[in-house]
Amino acid sequence: MNAHEIIKGIEDEQLKAEPPVFHVGDTVKVYGKIKEGNRERIQVFEGIVLKRQGGSNRETFTVRKFSNGVGVEKTWPLHSPNVEKVEVIRFGKVRRAKLNYLRGRTGKSAKVKELVR
């Protein structure tokens, strides 16, 4: 048994049984666990998915929202135990894998068309 197989086995144990299904351009609510001292609470982060990258248990996704007129981005590991759940609010219609162009935009130009299903 070589090192590659051992690492693969460890990574497979860390994967979530049912990872959340969402795509780039979707508006999502990420329920993240936050530890404050000895107590734990869940905080919701709602915004547009800018990108998904990586694979297996290293996969991450970046969500961008506007808070008090300032753009805030947060990158979450998809299979982290600190991500309670990811809830899709709107499905976005985009033709890019990464929406970096949204970073320079505000207001109406920062909108993503909704995908009607």
Backbone as a chain_set.jsonl record, in Angstrom:
{"seq": "MNAHEIIKGIEDEQLKAEPPVFHVGDTVKVYGKIKEGNRERIQVFEGIVLKRQGGSNRETFTVRKFSNGVGVEKTWPLHSPNVEKVEVIRFGKVRRAKLNYLRGRTGKSAKVKELVR", "coords": {"N": [[0.854, -1.193, 0.0], [0.787, 2.051, -1.053], [1.746, 5.514, -0.399], [-0.047, 7.217, -1.689], [-2.487, 5.807, -1.819], [-3.104, 5.579, 0.893], [-3.475, 8.273, 1.652], [-5.643, 8.863, -0.002], [-7.586, 7.201, 1.15], [-7.902, 8.378, 3.703], [-8.87, 10.908, 2.945], [-11.325, 10.215, 1.762], [-12.818, 9.433, 3.973], [-13.382, 11.871, 5.145], [-15.203, 13.139, 3.535], [-18.451, 14.563, 2.995], [-21.584, 12.853, 3.338], [-23.824, 13.53, 1.725], [-23.128, 15.973, -0.26], [-23.892, 19.495, -0.598], [-25.907, 20.687, -3.346], [-25.203, 23.012, -5.665], [-24.49, 25.749, -7.917], [-22.134, 27.901, -9.683], [-22.975, 31.325, -9.582], [-25.395, 31.025, -8.36], [-27.573, 32.209, -5.764], [-26.979, 31.838, -2.433], [-27.554, 30.634, 0.947], [-25.346, 30.248, 3.484], [-24.948, 28.265, 6.207], [-23.016, 28.632, 8.822], [-21.002, 27.295, 11.426], [-19.994, 28.918, 14.381], [-17.592, 29.465, 16.838], [-17.671, 30.899, 19.959], [-15.902, 31.576, 22.575], [-16.885, 29.303, 24.938], [-19.238, 28.568, 23.839], [-21.307, 27.621, 21.033], [-22.573, 28.78, 17.953], [-24.836, 29.305, 15.154], [-24.245, 31.05, 12.217], [-25.588, 32.906, 9.555], [-24.639, 33.35, 6.202], [-25.282, 35.109, 3.438], [-25.214, 35.232, -0.07], [-23.862, 35.629, -3.449], [-22.552, 32.906, -5.289], [-19.295, 32.984, -6.255], [-17.212, 31.38, -7.188], [-16.176, 27.936, -7.573], [-13.782, 25.655, -6.53], [-11.076, 23.253, -6.683], [-11.071, 19.789, -5.615], [-12.515, 16.683, -4.438], [-12.053, 16.254, -0.956], [-10.932, 18.689, -0.606], [-12.311, 20.685, -1.8], [-13.495, 23.983, -2.342], [-15.644, 26.875, -1.99], [-16.516, 30.195, -2.958], [-18.268, 32.894, -1.606], [-19.972, 35.929, -2.174], [-21.117, 38.939, -0.747], [-22.94, 42.003, -0.113], [-22.351, 44.166, 2.488], [-23.431, 46.716, 4.353], [-22.832, 48.463, 2.204], [-20.313, 47.634, 1.493], [-18.353, 45.296, -0.207], [-18.157, 41.913, 0.691], [-16.313, 38.991, 0.856], [-16.258, 35.485, 1.332], [-14.601, 32.461, 1.778], [-15.427, 29.104, 1.781], [-14.812, 25.786, 2.941], [-16.116, 23.004, 1.263], [-16.68, 20.469, 2.353], [-16.414, 20.81, 5.061], [-16.918, 20.35, 8.592], [-17.781, 22.6, 9.854], [-19.49, 23.888, 8.171], [-22.743, 23.941, 8.252], [-25.112, 23.739, 6.592], [-25.964, 24.352, 3.133], [-28.067, 26.449, 1.534], [-29.97, 26.898, -1.321], [-31.196, 29.836, -2.75], [-31.796, 31.382, -5.055], [-31.47, 30.408, -8.458], [-28.809, 31.027, -10.555], [-28.201, 32.298, -13.853], [-25.495, 31.88, -15.639], [-22.537, 32.197, -17.721], [-19.973, 31.571, -17.147], [-17.225, 30.1, -15.377], [-16.002, 31.239, -13.254], [-16.83, 34.115, -11.507], [-15.353, 36.614, -11.499], [-15.609, 39.172, -12.49], [-17.671, 40.406, -11.153], [-16.624, 41.609, -8.946], [-15.769, 44.216, -9.367], [-18.087, 45.624, -9.593], [-21.144, 47.32, -8.669], [-24.484, 47.682, -7.371], [-27.086, 47.583, -9.843], [-25.614, 46.531, -11.984], [-24.219, 44.515, -10.847], [-25.829, 42.372, -10.735], [-27.084, 39.029, -11.281], [-28.618, 37.169, -13.81], [-31.699, 35.389, -13.316], [-32.192, 31.892, -13.36], [-34.751, 30.236, -14.867], [-36.5, 27.484, -13.91]], "CA": [[0.0, 0.0, 0.0], [1.643, 3.223, -1.135], [1.279, 6.721, 0.299], [-1.191, 7.782, -2.41], [-3.697, 5.08, -1.411], [-3.375, 5.926, 2.295], [-4.035, 9.633, 1.647], [-6.967, 8.761, -0.617], [-8.474, 6.605, 2.157], [-8.172, 9.384, 4.737], [-9.709, 11.949, 2.352], [-12.673, 9.685, 1.54], [-13.524, 9.425, 5.261], [-13.754, 13.233, 5.507], [-16.235, 13.644, 2.641], [-19.829, 14.533, 3.475], [-22.377, 11.815, 2.68], [-24.557, 14.203, 0.655], [-22.701, 17.366, -0.365], [-24.93, 20.372, -1.142], [-25.889, 20.858, -4.801], [-25.37, 24.393, -6.109], [-23.566, 26.081, -8.992], [-21.652, 29.28, -9.717], [-24.029, 32.263, -9.96], [-26.553, 30.846, -7.48], [-27.601, 32.931, -4.499], [-27.083, 30.801, -1.405], [-27.389, 30.919, 2.365], [-24.418, 29.295, 4.087], [-25.113, 28.202, 7.659], [-21.701, 28.291, 9.352], [-20.853, 27.227, 12.882], [-19.004, 29.856, 14.903], [-17.328, 29.247, 18.258], [-17.358, 32.101, 20.734], [-15.609, 31.097, 23.922], [-17.253, 27.899, 25.111], [-20.528, 28.286, 23.205], [-21.291, 27.52, 19.58], [-23.818, 29.241, 17.345], [-24.837, 29.236, 13.696], [-24.396, 32.35, 11.585], [-25.96, 32.766, 8.149], [-23.934, 34.228, 5.266], [-26.064, 35.011, 2.211], [-24.635, 35.964, -1.186], [-23.735, 34.957, -4.746], [-21.387, 32.028, -5.407], [-18.395, 33.49, -7.283], [-16.421, 30.308, -7.776], [-15.948, 26.66, -6.902], [-12.483, 25.168, -6.993], [-10.552, 22.084, -5.993], [-11.833, 18.565, -5.763], [-12.52, 15.761, -3.309], [-12.349, 16.924, 0.316], [-10.303, 20.024, -0.604], [-13.123, 21.601, -2.608], [-13.95, 25.195, -1.665], [-16.464, 27.785, -2.785], [-16.445, 31.572, -2.478], [-19.554, 33.596, -1.625], [-19.802, 37.384, -2.044], [-22.317, 39.699, -0.404], [-22.712, 43.398, 0.236], [-22.716, 44.464, 3.864], [-23.289, 48.163, 4.585], [-22.217, 49.083, 1.045], [-18.968, 47.118, 1.287], [-18.363, 43.908, -0.67], [-17.495, 40.971, 1.594], [-16.208, 37.649, 0.289], [-15.828, 34.48, 2.28], [-14.364, 31.168, 1.145], [-15.805, 28.003, 2.666], [-14.554, 24.417, 2.48], [-17.407, 22.361, 1.015], [-16.885, 19.292, 3.205], [-16.06, 21.138, 6.443], [-17.975, 20.168, 9.591], [-18.246, 23.924, 10.276], [-20.564, 24.303, 7.269], [-23.914, 23.148, 8.64], [-25.812, 23.436, 5.349], [-25.974, 25.392, 2.1], [-29.447, 26.51, 1.029], [-30.039, 27.694, -2.55], [-32.347, 30.734, -2.773], [-32.06, 31.649, -6.471], [-30.551, 29.787, -9.399], [-28.295, 32.044, -11.456], [-27.885, 31.903, -15.227], [-24.193, 32.461, -15.979], [-21.791, 31.469, -18.74], [-18.593, 31.589, -16.696], [-16.925, 29.226, -14.248], [-15.621, 32.108, -12.139], [-17.459, 35.423, -11.737], [-14.474, 37.645, -10.946], [-16.013, 40.493, -12.969], [-18.624, 41.01, -10.21], [-15.899, 42.308, -7.881], [-15.658, 45.635, -9.665], [-19.406, 46.181, -9.864], [-22.093, 47.513, -7.574], [-25.837, 48.009, -7.817], [-27.758, 46.741, -10.841], [-24.651, 45.849, -12.857], [-23.671, 43.359, -10.124], [-26.865, 41.337, -10.673], [-26.991, 37.85, -12.131], [-29.961, 36.773, -14.251], [-32.217, 34.187, -12.654], [-32.475, 30.763, -14.245], [-36.101, 29.755, -14.641], [-36.492, 26.021, -14.079]], "C": [[0.894, 1.249, 0.0], [0.985, 4.439, -0.464], [0.04, 7.316, -0.356], [-2.5, 7.122, -1.975], [-4.09, 5.401, 0.02], [-4.029, 7.299, 2.38], [-5.438, 9.618, 1.078], [-7.986, 8.195, 0.38], [-8.862, 7.585, 3.233], [-9.107, 10.46, 4.199], [-11.145, 11.47, 2.16], [-13.486, 9.646, 2.822], [-14.064, 10.812, 5.606], [-14.859, 13.804, 4.637], [-17.608, 13.57, 3.297], [-20.603, 13.482, 2.681], [-23.147, 12.401, 1.496], [-24.125, 15.662, 0.587], [-23.798, 18.225, -0.983], [-24.77, 20.576, -2.645], [-26.187, 22.315, -5.13], [-24.301, 24.674, -7.147], [-23.113, 27.532, -8.868], [-22.78, 30.176, -10.222], [-25.273, 32.128, -9.1], [-26.426, 31.749, -6.264], [-27.87, 31.908, -3.414], [-27.022, 31.397, -0.007], [-26.481, 29.84, 2.919], [-24.591, 29.382, 5.603], [-23.799, 27.705, 8.24], [-21.668, 28.297, 10.858], [-19.743, 28.167, 13.312], [-18.849, 29.595, 16.39], [-16.96, 30.57, 18.899], [-17.147, 31.656, 22.17], [-15.952, 29.622, 24.034], [-18.591, 27.567, 24.469], [-20.414, 28.343, 21.684], [-22.629, 28.004, 19.041], [-23.686, 29.147, 15.834], [-25.099, 30.623, 13.138], [-24.647, 32.142, 10.094], [-25.212, 33.806, 7.322], [-24.62, 34.054, 3.926], [-25.426, 35.844, 1.107], [-24.567, 35.111, -2.442], [-22.466, 34.108, -4.748], [-20.535, 32.532, -6.57], [-17.633, 32.367, -7.971], [-16.447, 29.068, -6.907], [-14.624, 26.151, -7.42], [-12.025, 24.002, -6.149], [-11.433, 20.875, -6.229], [-11.721, 17.738, -4.504], [-12.81, 16.524, -2.015], [-11.707, 18.302, 0.402], [-11.152, 21.063, -1.314], [-13.619, 22.778, -1.767], [-14.852, 25.988, -2.598], [-16.432, 29.149, -2.129], [-17.788, 32.244, -2.671], [-19.298, 35.071, -1.384], [-21.132, 38.026, -1.716], [-21.923, 41.15, -0.14], [-23.225, 43.643, 1.637], [-22.403, 45.929, 4.124], [-22.538, 48.851, 3.444], [-20.804, 48.62, 0.747], [-19.07, 45.664, 0.855], [-17.558, 43.022, 0.267], [-17.494, 39.6, 0.932], [-15.715, 36.695, 1.36], [-15.696, 33.163, 1.535], [-14.595, 30.07, 2.162], [-15.32, 26.686, 2.099], [-15.887, 23.678, 2.373], [-17.697, 21.234, 2.006], [-16.529, 19.546, 4.661], [-17.215, 20.846, 7.394], [-18.507, 21.511, 10.1], [-19.31, 24.494, 9.346], [-21.749, 23.39, 7.54], [-24.714, 22.731, 7.409], [-25.71, 24.619, 4.408], [-27.344, 25.337, 1.447], [-29.478, 27.423, -0.191], [-31.324, 28.518, -2.538], [-32.767, 31.026, -4.214], [-31.035, 30.908, -7.305], [-30.117, 30.85, -10.396], [-27.984, 31.481, -12.827], [-26.598, 32.61, -15.629], [-23.498, 31.591, -17.017], [-20.299, 31.471, -18.419], [-18.432, 30.602, -15.544], [-16.566, 30.048, -13.017], [-16.113, 33.526, -12.447], [-16.635, 36.552, -11.126], [-14.895, 39.049, -11.368], [-17.009, 41.163, -12.028], [-17.924, 41.838, -9.136], [-15.832, 43.806, -8.127], [-16.994, 46.319, -9.833], [-20.239, 46.323, -8.608], [-23.461, 47.79, -8.17], [-26.384, 47.039, -8.836], [-26.781, 45.965, -11.708], [-24.041, 44.624, -12.178], [-24.682, 42.234, -10.025], [-26.553, 40.203, -11.618], [-28.403, 37.46, -12.51], [-30.386, 35.485, -13.56], [-32.543, 33.126, -13.69], [-33.867, 30.231, -13.892], [-36.122, 28.259, -14.925], [-37.893, 25.487, -14.158]], "O": [[1.66, 1.473, 0.938], [-0.165, 4.389, -0.028], [-0.828, 7.857, 0.329], [-3.507, 7.804, -1.785], [-5.277, 5.487, 0.334], [-5.018, 7.477, 3.091], [-6.33, 10.282, 1.606], [-9.122, 8.666, 0.44], [-10.022, 7.632, 3.642], [-10.029, 10.887, 4.894], [-12.084, 12.236, 2.372], [-14.706, 9.806, 2.785], [-15.087, 10.926, 6.281], [-15.408, 14.857, 4.963], [-17.899, 12.644, 4.054], [-20.321, 13.247, 1.506], [-23.129, 11.842, 0.399], [-24.682, 16.505, 1.291], [-24.562, 17.734, -1.814], [-23.653, 20.631, -3.16], [-27.296, 22.795, -4.898], [-23.322, 23.936, -7.254], [-23.638, 28.293, -8.055], [-23.466, 29.826, -11.183], [-26.123, 33.018, -9.104], [-25.324, 32.024, -5.79], [-28.869, 31.19, -3.463], [-26.516, 32.499, 0.2], [-26.799, 28.653, 2.84], [-24.402, 30.441, 6.201], [-23.492, 26.515, 8.169], [-22.229, 29.184, 11.5], [-18.68, 28.214, 12.692], [-19.836, 29.511, 17.121], [-16.057, 31.271, 18.443], [-18.107, 31.392, 22.894], [-15.39, 28.788, 23.323], [-19.043, 26.424, 24.535], [-19.546, 29.019, 21.131], [-23.685, 27.687, 19.59], [-22.598, 28.941, 15.297], [-26.054, 31.292, 13.533], [-24.004, 31.311, 9.453], [-25.152, 34.981, 7.683], [-24.555, 32.978, 3.331], [-25.127, 37.021, 1.308], [-25.133, 34.019, -2.5], [-21.423, 34.547, -4.263], [-20.973, 32.52, -7.721], [-17.43, 32.395, -9.185], [-16.695, 29.12, -5.702], [-14.364, 26.207, -8.622], [-12.518, 23.786, -5.042], [-12.422, 20.942, -6.959], [-10.933, 18.048, -3.611], [-13.719, 17.354, -1.98], [-11.914, 19.015, 1.384], [-10.742, 22.219, -1.419], [-14.094, 22.606, -0.644], [-14.835, 25.809, -3.815], [-16.333, 29.263, -0.907], [-18.381, 32.181, -3.748], [-18.514, 35.438, -0.509], [-22.154, 37.704, -2.322], [-20.749, 41.478, 0.032], [-24.385, 43.367, 1.944], [-21.24, 46.332, 4.116], [-21.702, 49.721, 3.687], [-20.158, 49.152, -0.156], [-19.789, 44.88, 1.474], [-16.415, 43.336, 0.6], [-18.536, 39.106, 0.501], [-14.871, 37.044, 2.185], [-16.573, 32.79, 0.755], [-14.04, 30.093, 3.261], [-15.403, 26.475, 0.889], [-16.697, 23.726, 3.299], [-18.835, 21.068, 2.445], [-16.358, 18.596, 5.425], [-18.373, 21.069, 7.041], [-19.573, 21.556, 10.713], [-19.965, 25.478, 9.689], [-21.771, 22.232, 7.124], [-24.969, 21.547, 7.192], [-25.411, 25.74, 4.821], [-27.737, 24.317, 0.88], [-29.066, 28.58, -0.115], [-32.412, 27.977, -2.341], [-33.946, 30.93, -4.554], [-29.873, 30.789, -6.915], [-30.957, 31.503, -11.015], [-27.558, 30.333, -12.957], [-26.61, 33.804, -15.925], [-23.816, 30.413, -17.177], [-19.464, 31.383, -19.32], [-19.388, 30.307, -14.826], [-16.79, 29.621, -11.885], [-15.84, 34.066, -13.52], [-17.144, 37.347, -10.336], [-14.575, 40.019, -10.681], [-17.18, 42.381, -12.096], [-18.554, 42.674, -8.487], [-15.839, 44.586, -7.175], [-17.034, 47.497, -10.187], [-20.085, 45.586, -7.634], [-23.572, 48.099, -9.356], [-26.186, 45.829, -8.727], [-27.086, 44.848, -12.127], [-23.42, 43.791, -12.838], [-24.45, 41.249, -9.324], [-25.857, 40.375, -12.619], [-29.292, 37.419, -11.66], [-29.568, 34.616, -13.259], [-33.095, 33.416, -14.751], [-34.119, 29.828, -12.757], [-35.805, 27.819, -16.03], [-38.087, 24.279, -14.3]]}, "num_chains": 1, "name": "protein.A"}
